Each structure stands twice: as structure tokens, then as C-alpha cells.
């Protein structure tokens, strides 16, 4: 069985969005390293980067920025 790593809940949040909101750095890294889409937005239009900035977790912000920049080079 294959799970959709980018599945969104009724609010448009993915597993990555929820990990960011709850400060789970290692799980954020795992999801990103397994091709979670860093550019998906919630129903409110919030990207992973915006969410990481809103919670103020600098370690996660740096991680998200690395993957946002990396995704732009593909």
C-alpha cells in the first residue's frame, strides 16, 4: 500500500504542515527527504515556510528554506 505523503486534511494541512506547527523537526526532515511537497498551501493560503515563520522555530525555518531553495533548482 502506498500512502500519499501530501494528503491534506479538511483545513488543507499536510503532515508536513502539522509537524511544523507542533515543532517536530526530525519528522519534518524525514517528510522533506521523502519528497513531501514543500510548496503546498493550506486552505488559508499558508505555505510550509509561512507556517514555520509564524511559529518562530528557527531550526525548522532553516530546514524549510533549504528545501524551498532546493525545489526551485529542479
Backbone as JSON Lines, residues from 0, in Angstrom:
{"i":0,"aa":"X","n":[0.84,-1.18,0.0],"ca":[0.0,0.0,0.0],"c":[0.88,1.24,0.0]}
{"i":1,"aa":"X","n":[0.56,2.18,-0.84],"ca":[1.29,3.44,-0.91],"c":[0.46,4.55,-0.3]}
{"i":2,"aa":"X","n":[1.04,5.26,0.64],"ca":[0.35,6.4,1.25],"c":[0.74,7.67,0.52]}
{"i":3,"aa":"X","n":[-0.18,8.61,0.47],"ca":[0.08,9.91,-0.15],"c":[0.71,10.82,0.9]}
{"i":4,"aa":"X","n":[2.0,11.09,0.77],"ca":[2.73,11.91,1.73],"c":[2.2,13.34,1.77]}
{"i":5,"aa":"X","n":[1.5,13.74,0.72],"ca":[0.98,15.1,0.62],"c":[-0.54,15.19,0.83]}
{"i":6,"aa":"X","n":[-1.12,14.14,1.41],"ca":[-2.57,14.16,1.67],"c":[-2.89,15.35,2.57]}
{"i":7,"aa":"X","n":[-4.02,16.0,2.27],"ca":[-4.42,17.18,3.03],"c":[-5.71,16.9,3.8]}
{"i":8,"aa":"X","n":[-5.78,17.46,5.02],"ca":[-6.99,17.32,5.83],"c":[-8.02,18.37,5.4]}
{"i":9,"aa":"X","n":[-9.11,18.47,6.12],"ca":[-10.19,19.39,5.72],"c":[-9.76,20.86,5.75]}
{"i":10,"aa":"X","n":[-8.66,21.16,6.46],"ca":[-8.12,22.52,6.51],"c":[-7.01,22.73,5.48]}
{"i":11,"aa":"X","n":[-6.74,21.68,4.7],"ca":[-5.7,21.77,3.69],"c":[-4.3,21.53,4.24]}
{"i":12,"aa":"X","n":[-4.21,21.1,5.48],"ca":[-2.89,20.85,6.09],"c":[-2.4,19.46,5.74]}
{"i":13,"aa":"X","n":[-1.12,19.38,5.45],"ca":[-0.47,18.11,5.19],"c":[0.24,17.66,6.47]}
{"i":14,"aa":"X","n":[0.82,16.47,6.42],"ca":[1.63,16.0,7.55],"c":[2.76,16.99,7.82]}
{"i":15,"aa":"X","n":[3.36,17.52,6.76],"ca":[4.45,18.49,6.92],"c":[3.96,19.73,7.66]}
{"i":16,"aa":"X","n":[2.81,20.26,7.27],"ca":[2.27,21.44,7.95],"c":[2.07,21.16,9.44]}
{"i":17,"aa":"X","n":[1.5,20.01,9.76],"ca":[1.24,19.67,11.16],"c":[2.53,19.48,11.95]}
{"i":18,"aa":"X","n":[3.54,18.89,11.33],"ca":[4.82,18.73,12.01],"c":[5.47,20.08,12.31]}
{"i":19,"aa":"X","n":[5.35,20.99,11.37],"ca":[5.87,22.35,11.58],"c":[5.15,23.01,12.75]}
{"i":20,"aa":"X","n":[3.83,22.94,12.74],"ca":[3.04,23.59,13.78],"c":[3.32,23.03,15.17]}
{"i":21,"aa":"X","n":[3.72,21.76,15.23],"ca":[3.97,21.12,16.52],"c":[5.45,21.0,16.85]}
{"i":22,"aa":"X","n":[6.31,21.57,16.01],"ca":[7.74,21.63,16.3],"c":[8.49,20.32,16.16]}
{"i":23,"aa":"X","n":[8.03,19.42,15.32],"ca":[8.67,18.12,15.15],"c":[9.73,18.18,14.04]}
{"i":24,"aa":"X","n":[10.9,18.68,14.4],"ca":[11.98,18.89,13.42],"c":[12.36,17.61,12.7]}
{"i":25,"aa":"X","n":[12.62,16.54,13.45],"ca":[13.08,15.29,12.82],"c":[12.05,14.73,11.85]}
{"i":26,"aa":"X","n":[10.8,14.83,12.19],"ca":[9.75,14.35,11.29],"c":[9.6,15.26,10.07]}
{"i":27,"aa":"X","n":[9.78,16.56,10.26],"ca":[9.79,17.49,9.11],"c":[10.9,17.09,8.15]}
{"i":28,"aa":"X","n":[12.08,16.84,8.68],"ca":[13.21,16.45,7.84],"c":[12.9,15.15,7.1]}
{"i":29,"aa":"X","n":[12.36,14.18,7.82],"ca":[12.01,12.89,7.21],"c":[11.04,13.09,6.05]}
{"i":30,"aa":"X","n":[9.99,13.86,6.28],"ca":[8.99,14.09,5.23],"c":[9.61,14.78,4.02]}
{"i":31,"aa":"X","n":[10.42,15.79,4.27],"ca":[11.05,16.52,3.17],"c":[12.03,15.64,2.4]}
{"i":32,"aa":"X","n":[12.78,14.82,3.11],"ca":[13.73,13.92,2.45],"c":[13.01,12.83,1.65]}
{"i":33,"aa":"X","n":[11.73,12.64,1.95],"ca":[10.93,11.65,1.23],"c":[9.93,12.31,0.29]}
{"i":34,"aa":"X","n":[10.32,13.49,-0.17],"ca":[9.62,14.21,-1.25],"c":[8.27,14.81,-0.89]}
{"i":35,"aa":"X","n":[8.08,15.17,0.38],"ca":[6.87,15.93,0.7],"c":[6.95,17.26,-0.05]}
{"i":36,"aa":"X","n":[5.83,17.7,-0.56],"ca":[5.78,18.93,-1.35],"c":[5.82,20.14,-0.42]}
{"i":37,"aa":"X","n":[6.94,20.83,-0.43],"ca":[7.15,21.99,0.44],"c":[6.33,23.2,-0.02]}
{"i":38,"aa":"X","n":[5.79,23.15,-1.22],"ca":[5.08,24.31,-1.77],"c":[3.56,24.25,-1.61]}
{"i":39,"aa":"X","n":[3.02,23.14,-1.11],"ca":[1.57,23.06,-0.91],"c":[1.12,24.07,0.13]}
{"i":40,"aa":"X","n":[-0.08,24.62,-0.06],"ca":[-0.61,25.61,0.87],"c":[-1.87,25.07,1.54]}
{"i":41,"aa":"X","n":[-2.1,25.56,2.75],"ca":[-3.33,25.22,3.46],"c":[-4.5,25.96,2.81]}
{"i":42,"aa":"X","n":[-5.71,25.68,3.27],"ca":[-6.88,26.38,2.75],"c":[-6.81,27.89,3.0]}
{"i":43,"aa":"X","n":[-6.04,28.28,4.01],"ca":[-5.85,29.7,4.32],"c":[-4.72,30.32,3.52]}
{"i":44,"aa":"X","n":[-4.1,29.53,2.63],"ca":[-3.03,30.05,1.79],"c":[-1.66,30.06,2.42]}
{"i":45,"aa":"X","n":[-1.48,29.32,3.52],"ca":[-0.2,29.3,4.22],"c":[0.68,28.16,3.72]}
{"i":46,"aa":"X","n":[1.86,28.51,3.27],"ca":[2.84,27.51,2.84],"c":[3.61,27.0,4.05]}
{"i":47,"aa":"X","n":[4.42,25.99,3.83],"ca":[5.27,25.46,4.91],"c":[6.18,26.56,5.45]}
{"i":48,"aa":"X","n":[6.72,27.37,4.57],"ca":[7.61,28.45,5.01],"c":[6.87,29.47,5.87]}
{"i":49,"aa":"X","n":[5.69,29.86,5.44],"ca":[4.9,30.83,6.22],"c":[4.55,30.25,7.59]}
{"i":50,"aa":"X","n":[4.17,28.98,7.63],"ca":[3.85,28.35,8.92],"c":[5.07,28.29,9.82]}
{"i":51,"aa":"X","n":[6.24,27.95,9.26],"ca":[7.45,27.87,10.08],"c":[7.81,29.24,10.64]}
{"i":52,"aa":"X","n":[7.58,30.28,9.86],"ca":[7.85,31.64,10.35],"c":[6.84,32.05,11.42]}
{"i":53,"aa":"X","n":[5.6,31.61,11.28],"ca":[4.56,32.0,12.24],"c":[4.77,31.36,13.61]}
{"i":54,"aa":"X","n":[5.34,30.15,13.64],"ca":[5.57,29.5,14.94],"c":[6.92,29.91,15.54]}
{"i":55,"aa":"X","n":[7.79,30.49,14.73],"ca":[9.05,31.02,15.25],"c":[10.12,30.0,15.57]}
{"i":56,"aa":"X","n":[9.99,28.79,15.05],"ca":[11.01,27.77,15.28],"c":[12.11,27.95,14.23]}
{"i":57,"aa":"X","n":[13.22,28.56,14.64],"ca":[14.28,28.91,13.69],"c":[14.93,27.69,13.06]}
{"i":58,"aa":"X","n":[15.03,26.61,13.8],"ca":[15.64,25.4,13.26],"c":[14.78,24.84,12.12]}
{"i":59,"aa":"X","n":[13.48,24.81,12.32],"ca":[12.57,24.34,11.27],"c":[12.53,25.34,10.12]}
{"i":60,"aa":"X","n":[12.56,26.63,10.42],"ca":[12.58,27.66,9.36],"c":[13.76,27.44,8.43]}
{"i":61,"aa":"X","n":[14.93,27.21,9.02],"ca":[16.14,27.0,8.21],"c":[15.98,25.76,7.34]}
{"i":62,"aa":"X","n":[15.46,24.68,7.91],"ca":[15.24,23.44,7.17],"c":[14.29,23.67,6.0]}
{"i":63,"aa":"X","n":[13.18,24.32,6.26],"ca":[12.19,24.58,5.21],"c":[12.81,25.44,4.11]}
{"i":64,"aa":"X","n":[13.55,26.47,4.48],"ca":[14.19,27.34,3.49],"c":[15.15,26.56,2.6]}
{"i":65,"aa":"X","n":[15.89,25.62,3.19],"ca":[16.81,24.79,2.4],"c":[16.03,24.02,1.33]}
{"i":66,"aa":"X","n":[14.91,23.45,1.71],"ca":[14.13,22.65,0.76],"c":[13.37,23.51,-0.23]}
{"i":67,"aa":"X","n":[12.93,24.7,0.19],"ca":[12.27,25.62,-0.75],"c":[13.28,26.03,-1.81]}
{"i":68,"aa":"X","n":[14.47,26.41,-1.39],"ca":[15.51,26.81,-2.33],"c":[15.92,25.66,-3.23]}
{"i":69,"aa":"X","n":[16.0,24.46,-2.66],"ca":[16.37,23.28,-3.44],"c":[15.3,22.96,-4.48]}
{"i":70,"aa":"X","n":[14.04,23.09,-4.09],"ca":[12.95,22.76,-5.03],"c":[12.92,23.73,-6.21]}
{"i":71,"aa":"X","n":[13.42,24.94,-6.03],"ca":[13.44,25.92,-7.12],"c":[14.51,25.61,-8.15]}
{"i":72,"aa":"X","n":[15.48,24.76,-7.78],"ca":[16.55,24.43,-8.72],"c":[16.23,23.21,-9.56]}
{"i":73,"aa":"X","n":[15.1,22.53,-9.3],"ca":[14.74,21.33,-10.06],"c":[14.06,21.68,-11.33]}
